[in-house]
Amino acid sequence: MARKAKKKRWYSKSSGSDVKSEMRSYKKGKAKSGRGGKGGKVKSRRQAIAIGLSKARKKDKKVPKKKS
């Protein structure tokens, strides 16, 4: 019986932790958008996830490029 081929990870495990921490701050109502957190409050889960992924990209973690 042939073994199943392993799928390649799209995101690193450590990038998931960045998103997780951003989601925590979003749920507490502390997440801010914009440069240096000077923008308004983050109002959607989707926005919080995007901010977490953006932070992971800045730390050079394995995250796919943004769709333009």
The first five atom37 places (N, CA, C, CB, O) and aatype in JSON, in Angstrom:
{
  "aatype": [12, 0, 1, 11, 0, 11, 11, 11, 1, 17, 18, 15, 11, 15, 15, 7, 15, 3, 19, 11, 15, 6, 12, 1, 15, 18, 11, 11, 7, 11, 0, 11, 15, 7, 1, 7, 7, 11, 7, 7, 11, 19, 11, 15, 1, 1, 5, 0, 9, 0, 9, 7, 10, 15, 11, 0, 1, 11, 11, 3, 11, 11, 19, 14, 11, 11, 11, 15],
  "atom_mask": [
    [1, 1, 1, 1, 1],
    [1, 1, 1, 1, 1],
    [1, 1, 1, 1, 1],
    [1, 1, 1, 1, 1],
    [1, 1, 1, 1, 1],
    [1, 1, 1, 1, 1],
    [1, 1, 1, 1, 1],
    [1, 1, 1, 1, 1],
    [1, 1, 1, 1, 1],
    [1, 1, 1, 1, 1],
    [1, 1, 1, 1, 1],
    [1, 1, 1, 1, 1],
    [1, 1, 1, 1, 1],
    [1, 1, 1, 1, 1],
    [1, 1, 1, 1, 1],
    [1, 1, 1, 0, 1],
    [1, 1, 1, 1, 1],
    [1, 1, 1, 1, 1],
    [1, 1, 1, 1, 1],
    [1, 1, 1, 1, 1],
    [1, 1, 1, 1, 1],
    [1, 1, 1, 1, 1],
    [1, 1, 1, 1, 1],
    [1, 1, 1, 1, 1],
    [1, 1, 1, 1, 1],
    [1, 1, 1, 1, 1],
    [1, 1, 1, 1, 1],
    [1, 1, 1, 1, 1],
    [1, 1, 1, 0, 1],
    [1, 1, 1, 1, 1],
    [1, 1, 1, 1, 1],
    [1, 1, 1, 1, 1],
    [1, 1, 1, 1, 1],
    [1, 1, 1, 0, 1],
    [1, 1, 1, 1, 1],
    [1, 1, 1, 0, 1],
    [1, 1, 1, 0, 1],
    [1, 1, 1, 1, 1],
    [1, 1, 1, 0, 1],
    [1, 1, 1, 0, 1],
    [1, 1, 1, 1, 1],
    [1, 1, 1, 1, 1],
    [1, 1, 1, 1, 1],
    [1, 1, 1, 1, 1],
    [1, 1, 1, 1, 1],
    [1, 1, 1, 1, 1],
    [1, 1, 1, 1, 1],
    [1, 1, 1, 1, 1],
    [1, 1, 1, 1, 1],
    [1, 1, 1, 1, 1],
    [1, 1, 1, 1, 1],
    [1, 1, 1, 0, 1],
    [1, 1, 1, 1, 1],
    [1, 1, 1, 1, 1],
    [1, 1, 1, 1, 1],
    [1, 1, 1, 1, 1],
    [1, 1, 1, 1, 1],
    [1, 1, 1, 1, 1],
    [1, 1, 1, 1, 1],
    [1, 1, 1, 1, 1],
    [1, 1, 1, 1, 1],
    [1, 1, 1, 1, 1],
    [1, 1, 1, 1, 1],
    [1, 1, 1, 1, 1],
    [1, 1, 1, 1, 1],
    [1, 1, 1, 1, 1],
    [1, 1, 1, 1, 1],
    [1, 1, 1, 1, 1]
  ],
  "atom_positions": [
    [[0.82, -1.19, 0.0], [0.0, 0.0, 0.0], [0.87, 1.26, 0.0], [-0.94, -0.01, 1.21], [1.79, 1.39, 0.81]],
    [[0.57, 2.16, -0.89], [1.39, 3.38, -1.01], [1.1, 4.35, 0.13], [1.12, 4.05, -2.37], [-0.03, 4.49, 0.59]],
    [[2.16, 5.04, 0.56], [1.99, 6.03, 1.62], [1.47, 7.34, 1.03], [3.32, 6.27, 2.36], [1.76, 7.69, -0.11]],
    [[0.69, 8.05, 1.84], [0.16, 9.34, 1.41], [1.28, 10.38, 1.42], [-1.02, 9.8, 2.31], [2.08, 10.42, 2.36]],
    [[1.34, 11.2, 0.39], [2.34, 12.25, 0.35], [1.96, 13.35, 1.33], [2.48, 12.82, -1.08], [0.8, 13.74, 1.43]],
    [[2.96, 13.86, 2.06], [2.69, 14.93, 3.03], [2.44, 16.23, 2.29], [3.87, 15.09, 4.02], [3.12, 16.54, 1.3]],
    [[1.46, 17.0, 2.77], [1.2, 18.3, 2.18], [2.17, 19.32, 2.76], [-0.27, 18.74, 2.43], [2.53, 19.26, 3.93]],
    [[2.58, 20.24, 1.92], [3.5, 21.28, 2.35], [2.72, 22.36, 3.1], [4.26, 21.88, 1.14], [1.64, 22.77, 2.67]],
    [[3.26, 22.81, 4.24], [2.59, 23.85, 5.01], [2.66, 25.18, 4.28], [3.21, 23.99, 6.42], [3.72, 25.57, 3.78]],
    [[1.53, 25.88, 4.21], [1.51, 27.22, 3.59], [1.97, 28.27, 4.57], [0.09, 27.56, 3.08], [2.65, 29.23, 4.21]],
    [[1.59, 28.08, 5.85], [1.94, 29.03, 6.89], [2.8, 28.31, 7.93], [0.67, 29.64, 7.55], [2.6, 27.13, 8.2]],
    [[3.76, 29.03, 8.51], [4.56, 28.43, 9.57], [3.75, 28.39, 10.87], [5.89, 29.21, 9.78], [2.79, 29.14, 11.03]],
    [[4.14, 27.51, 11.78], [3.44, 27.42, 13.06], [3.59, 28.7, 13.85], [3.97, 26.23, 13.88], [2.66, 29.12, 14.54]],
    [[4.74, 29.33, 13.75], [4.98, 30.57, 14.51], [4.16, 31.74, 13.98], [6.46, 30.93, 14.46], [3.84, 32.66, 14.73]],
    [[3.8, 31.72, 12.69], [2.95, 32.79, 12.16], [1.54, 32.65, 12.72], [2.93, 32.76, 10.61], [0.82, 33.64, 12.88]],
    [[1.14, 31.4, 13.01], [-0.16, 31.15, 13.63], [-0.24, 31.76, 15.02], [0.0, 0.0, 0.0], [-1.3, 32.21, 15.45]],
    [[0.89, 31.77, 15.73], [0.9, 32.35, 17.08], [0.75, 33.86, 17.02], [2.19, 31.97, 17.82], [0.17, 34.45, 17.93]],
    [[1.28, 34.5, 15.96], [1.09, 35.94, 15.79], [-0.37, 36.28, 15.57], [1.93, 36.46, 14.61], [-0.89, 37.25, 16.12]],
    [[-1.04, 35.47, 14.76], [-2.46, 35.68, 14.49], [-3.26, 35.43, 15.77], [-2.95, 34.74, 13.34], [-4.21, 36.15, 16.07]],
    [[-2.86, 34.41, 16.51], [-3.55, 34.06, 17.76], [-3.49, 35.21, 18.76], [-2.94, 32.8, 18.37], [-4.49, 35.53, 19.4]],
    [[-2.32, 35.82, 18.91], [-2.17, 36.92, 19.86], [-2.97, 38.15, 19.41], [-0.69, 37.29, 20.01], [-3.52, 38.87, 20.24]],
    [[-3.02, 38.36, 18.1], [-3.81, 39.49, 17.57], [-5.3, 39.26, 17.8], [-3.53, 39.68, 16.05], [-6.04, 40.19, 18.11]],
    [[-5.74, 38.01, 17.66], [-7.14, 37.67, 17.9], [-7.51, 37.88, 19.37], [-7.43, 36.22, 17.48], [-8.62, 38.31, 19.68]],
    [[-6.57, 37.57, 20.26], [-6.82, 37.78, 21.7], [-7.06, 39.26, 21.98], [-5.62, 37.27, 22.54], [-8.0, 39.63, 22.68]],
    [[-6.2, 40.11, 21.42], [-6.35, 41.55, 21.66], [-7.62, 42.09, 21.0], [-5.12, 42.3, 21.14], [-8.24, 43.03, 21.51]],
    [[-8.01, 41.49, 19.86], [-9.27, 41.88, 19.19], [-10.47, 41.55, 20.07], [-9.4, 41.18, 17.82], [-11.4, 42.35, 20.21]],
    [[-10.44, 40.34, 20.65], [-11.56, 39.9, 21.5], [-11.68, 40.75, 22.76], [-11.4, 38.44, 21.87], [-12.78, 40.95, 23.27]],
    [[-10.54, 41.23, 23.27], [-10.56, 42.1, 24.45], [-10.95, 43.53, 24.07], [-9.19, 42.1, 25.13], [-11.25, 44.34, 24.95]],
    [[-10.96, 43.84, 22.77], [-11.29, 45.19, 22.31], [-10.11, 46.13, 22.32], [0.0, 0.0, 0.0], [-10.28, 47.35, 22.3]],
    [[-8.89, 45.58, 22.36], [-7.68, 46.39, 22.45], [-6.96, 46.53, 21.1], [-6.73, 45.79, 23.46], [-6.03, 47.34, 20.99]],
    [[-7.36, 45.76, 20.1], [-6.65, 45.77, 18.81], [-6.91, 47.08, 18.07], [-7.09, 44.57, 17.93], [-8.04, 47.54, 17.97]],
    [[-5.82, 47.65, 17.56], [-5.93, 48.9, 16.81], [-5.33, 48.68, 15.43], [-5.22, 50.08, 17.54], [-4.41, 47.88, 15.25]],
    [[-5.85, 49.41, 14.46], [-5.33, 49.3, 13.1], [-4.46, 50.52, 12.8], [-6.48, 49.18, 12.06], [-4.42, 51.48, 13.56]],
    [[-3.79, 50.45, 11.68], [-2.99, 51.59, 11.24], [-1.56, 51.54, 11.74], [0.0, 0.0, 0.0], [-1.18, 50.65, 12.51]],
    [[-0.8, 52.49, 11.29], [0.63, 52.55, 11.59], [0.87, 52.85, 13.06], [1.3, 53.59, 10.72], [0.47, 53.9, 13.57]],
    [[1.54, 51.93, 13.74], [1.84, 52.14, 15.15], [0.6, 52.06, 16.04], [0.0, 0.0, 0.0], [0.63, 52.51, 17.18]],
    [[-0.48, 51.5, 15.52], [-1.72, 51.37, 16.3], [-2.41, 52.7, 16.55], [0.0, 0.0, 0.0], [-3.17, 52.83, 17.51]],
    [[-2.14, 53.69, 15.69], [-2.74, 55.01, 15.87], [-4.09, 55.15, 15.17], [-1.79, 56.07, 15.36], [-4.74, 56.18, 15.26]],
    [[-4.49, 54.1, 14.48], [-5.78, 54.13, 13.78], [-6.92, 53.83, 14.73], [0.0, 0.0, 0.0], [-6.76, 53.91, 15.95]],
    [[-8.06, 53.48, 14.18], [-9.22, 53.17, 15.0], [-9.21, 51.73, 15.49], [0.0, 0.0, 0.0], [-8.26, 50.99, 15.26]],
    [[-10.28, 51.36, 16.17], [-10.42, 49.99, 16.67], [-10.65, 49.03, 15.51], [-11.57, 49.9, 17.68], [-11.26, 49.37, 14.5]],
    [[-10.15, 47.83, 15.69], [-10.4, 46.76, 14.71], [-11.81, 46.25, 14.96], [-9.33, 45.6, 14.83], [-12.15, 45.88, 16.08]],
    [[-12.64, 46.23, 13.9], [-14.05, 45.9, 14.08], [-14.44, 44.53, 13.55], [-14.88, 46.93, 13.42], [-15.54, 44.07, 13.83]],
    [[-13.56, 43.88, 12.8], [-13.93, 42.57, 12.26], [-12.82, 41.55, 12.51], [-14.23, 42.66, 10.76], [-11.64, 41.89, 12.62]],
    [[-13.24, 40.28, 12.6], [-12.3, 39.17, 12.78], [-11.32, 39.13, 11.61], [-13.04, 37.83, 12.91], [-10.13, 38.89, 11.79]],
    [[-11.86, 39.35, 10.43], [-11.06, 39.27, 9.21], [-9.91, 40.29, 9.23], [-11.95, 39.51, 7.98], [-8.79, 39.99, 8.82]],
    [[-10.23, 41.49, 9.73], [-9.23, 42.54, 9.82], [-8.15, 42.16, 10.84], [-9.89, 43.89, 10.2], [-6.97, 42.41, 10.62]],
    [[-8.57, 41.57, 11.96], [-7.63, 41.15, 13.0], [-6.67, 40.08, 12.47], [-8.38, 40.63, 14.23], [-5.48, 40.11, 12.77]],
    [[-7.2, 39.14, 11.7], [-6.37, 38.09, 11.1], [-5.36, 38.69, 10.14], [-7.25, 37.04, 10.38], [-4.2, 38.3, 10.12]],
    [[-5.82, 39.66, 9.33], [-4.94, 40.32, 8.36], [-3.8, 41.05, 9.06], [-5.74, 41.3, 7.5], [-2.67, 41.04, 8.58]],
    [[-4.09, 41.67, 10.19], [-3.06, 42.39, 10.95], [-2.05, 41.39, 11.51], [-3.69, 43.23, 12.1], [-0.84, 41.64, 11.48]],
    [[-2.54, 40.26, 12.03], [-1.65, 39.22, 12.56], [-0.73, 38.67, 11.5], [0.0, 0.0, 0.0], [0.46, 38.46, 11.74]],
    [[-1.27, 38.42, 10.31], [-0.44, 37.91, 9.2], [0.58, 38.96, 8.75], [-1.34, 37.5, 8.01], [1.71, 38.62, 8.39]],
    [[0.16, 40.21, 8.76], [1.06, 41.29, 8.38], [2.24, 41.38, 9.34], [0.3, 42.63, 8.34], [3.38, 41.58, 8.92]],
    [[1.96, 41.23, 10.63], [3.04, 41.24, 11.64], [3.98, 40.06, 11.43], [2.45, 41.2, 13.07], [5.2, 40.2, 11.6]],
    [[3.42, 38.91, 11.06], [4.24, 37.72, 10.8], [5.14, 37.96, 9.58], [3.35, 36.48, 10.57], [6.3, 37.54, 9.58]],
    [[4.61, 38.62, 8.55], [5.41, 38.92, 7.35], [6.58, 39.82, 7.7], [4.54, 39.58, 6.27], [7.69, 39.63, 7.19]],
    [[6.34, 40.8, 8.57], [7.39, 41.74, 8.96], [8.52, 41.03, 9.71], [6.82, 42.86, 9.83], [9.67, 41.45, 9.66]],
    [[8.17, 39.93, 10.41], [9.18, 39.15, 11.14], [9.81, 38.08, 10.24], [8.55, 38.5, 12.37], [10.55, 37.22, 10.74]],
    [[9.54, 38.12, 8.95], [10.06, 37.17, 7.96], [9.69, 35.73, 8.26], [11.56, 37.29, 7.88], [10.52, 34.83, 8.12]],
    [[8.45, 35.51, 8.66], [7.96, 34.15, 8.88], [7.32, 33.66, 7.6], [6.96, 34.1, 10.06], [7.02, 34.44, 6.7]],
    [[7.11, 32.35, 7.53], [6.58, 31.75, 6.3], [5.08, 32.01, 6.17], [6.86, 30.23, 6.27], [4.25, 31.34, 6.78]],
    [[4.76, 33.01, 5.36], [3.38, 33.4, 5.1], [3.29, 33.71, 3.6], [2.93, 34.64, 5.99], [4.17, 34.39, 3.06]],
    [[2.26, 33.23, 2.91], [2.12, 33.54, 1.49], [2.02, 35.04, 1.24], [0.89, 32.83, 0.91], [1.58, 35.8, 2.11]],
    [[2.42, 35.46, 0.05], [2.37, 36.88, -0.3], [0.92, 37.36, -0.37], [3.09, 37.14, -1.64], [0.0, 36.57, -0.58]],
    [[0.76, 38.66, -0.18], [-0.58, 39.26, -0.27], [-1.11, 39.14, -1.68], [-0.54, 40.74, 0.16], [-0.34, 39.21, -2.65]],
    [[-2.42, 38.94, -1.81], [-3.04, 38.96, -3.14], [-3.28, 40.41, -3.51], [-4.37, 38.14, -3.17], [-3.89, 41.15, -2.75]],
    [[-2.8, 40.82, -4.68], [-2.93, 42.23, -5.05], [-4.28, 42.56, -5.63], [-1.88, 42.6, -6.04], [-4.52, 43.71, -5.99]]
  ]
}
